Every structure is written in C-alpha cells, then in structure tokens.
Amino acid sequence: MSKKFIIIVGIIFALIAVSVSSYNGFVGKDEEVKTKWASVQSQYQRRLDLIPNLVSTVKGVADFEKSTLTQVIEARAKATSIQVDASSLTPENFEKFQQAQNGVTSALGRLLVSVEKYPDLKANQNFLELQSQLEGTENRIAVARNDFNASVKDYNQATRRVPGALIARLMGFMPKPYFEAAKGSEVAPKVEF
C-alpha cells in the first residue's frame, strides 16, 4: 500500500469517527432536552390537575365571583387542549404552549388575589392546603423550566459550534426554543382590595 492511500484512509476514518461521535453527542443532548421537556409538562399537568379541586373548594365555601372562576376554568381548558411533545418542539408550537400556560398563570393569579376578599375562604383548611400545593407546584414549574432552558442551551450551543454545526444541519438537529418570561411580566402587578 502506498503512503498516500494510508493517509487518505486515515483521514476518511477520522472524519467518520468525528461524525459518528458528533451525531451520538447530538442524540444524547436531544434526549436530555426531551427529558427536561417531559418534566416541564409533568409539572404543568400537576397544576392543571389541582385546578378543579381549587375551583370546587372556592365554589363550596363562598359565593365567589363567577367570572373569575370561569376565567380559571377556561384557561385550564385551553391549556389542556394544547399538547406539544418533545418531537414537535418548534418555536411556533412552543409559543402556543407557553401562551396557554401564561393564561392559566394569569387566571390563577386573579383568583388568588380575589380570595383576599373572602375571610371564610382564607380560613378553610381545604383551600389552604390546595393553595400550598399550588404554590409548591409553581416552584416546581420554575425549577423544571430552568432545567429545560439549561439543557436547551447546551443542545443549541452544540448545534451551532463547528464542526458540530455541519453535522447537526445534515442530520436534522435544529435549535430548540427557550422558555421566556411572559410579555408584561417585568411590570409588577397592581393589587387592590
């Protein structure tokens, strides 16, 4: 065998090895994003599962403002109708999901603010437990979203760095969207009693 042939075979082997290694790295990072996305969805589902109990408790204890309860129920219905799995995590689908979840957050915020007007409700043990579970769930959602964003950052960096960027594009590994703050969240809500 000639020296040139050995060099060419060596270069081809090295390119194949780098390509396989990069591809496997992208698969691992993609799976990490999917796992983190599943955690986010799980926490949002936990919140959605708590809402019917919260609404029932509020209805049972107080002659509560029906429009507020209706908004919570409608926001929950909209959020449950939008399902985005990790394989369809496009910016457009992600935005629809995030908007629906922001609607739930907003409706629950209005519900919890209006509760302040009802001392009987605030003293109800069922309501207090549900409120505590909801607060814990909101914290879990924040942690899950932060973990998801960290895994998306790692994945997106890998898809944009050379030589990985070339392999990522060829193999269909596209950048993933991040969770971002809802529009208007930089302004503190005005609470009036």
C-alpha positions, -999 to 999 in steps of 0.1 A, spaced: 0 0 0 12 34 -8 17 61 18 -9 84 2 -36 56 3 -29 51 40 -32 88 47 -64 91 27 -79 61 45 -68 76 78 -84 110 70 -116 93 59 -117 72 91 -110 103 113 -139 121 95 -162 92 100 -152 89 137 -158 127 143 -191 125 125 -203 95 145 -191 110 178 -208 143 170 -241 126 159 -241 105 191 -235 137 211 -264 154 195 -287 124 201 -277 125 238 -283 162 241 -316 159 222 -327 132 246 -318 154 276 -339 182 261 -368 157 257 -364 145 293 -364 180 306 -394 189 285 -413 159 300 -405 172 334 -419 206 325 -451 191 311 -454 169 342 -453 200 365 -478 219 343 -501 189 344 -499 188 382 -510 224 382 -539 217 358 -549 187 380 -551 209 411 -573 235 395 -606 215 395 -602 209 433 -593 245 439 -623 257 419 -646 233 437 -634 244 471 -638 280 463 -673 274 449 -683 255 480 -671 280 506 -680 313 491 -705 330 468 -675 337 447 -671 359 417 -683 337 389 -663 355 362 -630 348 380 -638 311 383 -650 310 347 -617 325 336 -597 299 355 -618 270 341 -615 284 305 -577 289 308 -573 254 321 -594 240 292 -573 260 267 -541 248 283 -551 211 282 -561 214 245 -526 224 235 -502 194 237 -466 198 225 -444 167 227 -406 169 225 -406 158 189 -427 188 178 -410 214 199 -409 240 171 -409 277 180 -445 281 168 -458 252 189 -437 262 218 -452 297 217 -488 284 217 -480 262 246 -464 290 266 -492 314 258 -518 288 271 -498 283 303 -494 320 308 -532 323 306 -535 297 334 -509 316 355 -527 349 350 -562 334 358 -549 317 389 -532 349 400 -565 368 397 -583 340 416 -558 341 445 -559 379 447 -597 379 448 -596 353 476 -584 381 499 -619 395 500 -633 363 515 -621 356 551 -642 324 553 -624 310 523 -590 320 535 -597 301 568 -609 270 550 -584 242 556 -590 225 522 -584 258 504 -552 265 524 -539 230 515 -547 234 479 -531 269 478 -500 255 494 -499 227 468 -504 252 440 -475 274 454 -453 243 456 -462 233 420 -454 268 408 -420 265 423 -415 231 407 -426 246 374 -399 273 377 -372 247 385 -383 225 356 -383 254 332 -349 265 344 -336 229 339 -352 227 305 -336 260 295 -301 248 307 -304 216 286 -316 237 256 -286 260 260 -263 230 260 -280 215 229 -282 248 210 -245 255 216 -236 221 203 -257 226 172 -240 260 165 -203 251 171 -180 239 144 -177 211 133 -209 200 150 -229 226 133 -223 210 99 -232 176 112 -262 189 131 -277 205 100 -271 174 79 -287 152 104 -317 174 111 -308 186 146 -323 221 147 -321 247 176 -348 244 202 -367 273 217 -362 286 253 -389 294 279 -390 332 282 -408 355 305 -444 363 295 -449 397 280 -456 423 306 -441 402 335 -414 428 340 -442 451 354 -453 443 390 -490 435 392 -512 461 409 -531 446 438 -561 464 452 -585 455 480 
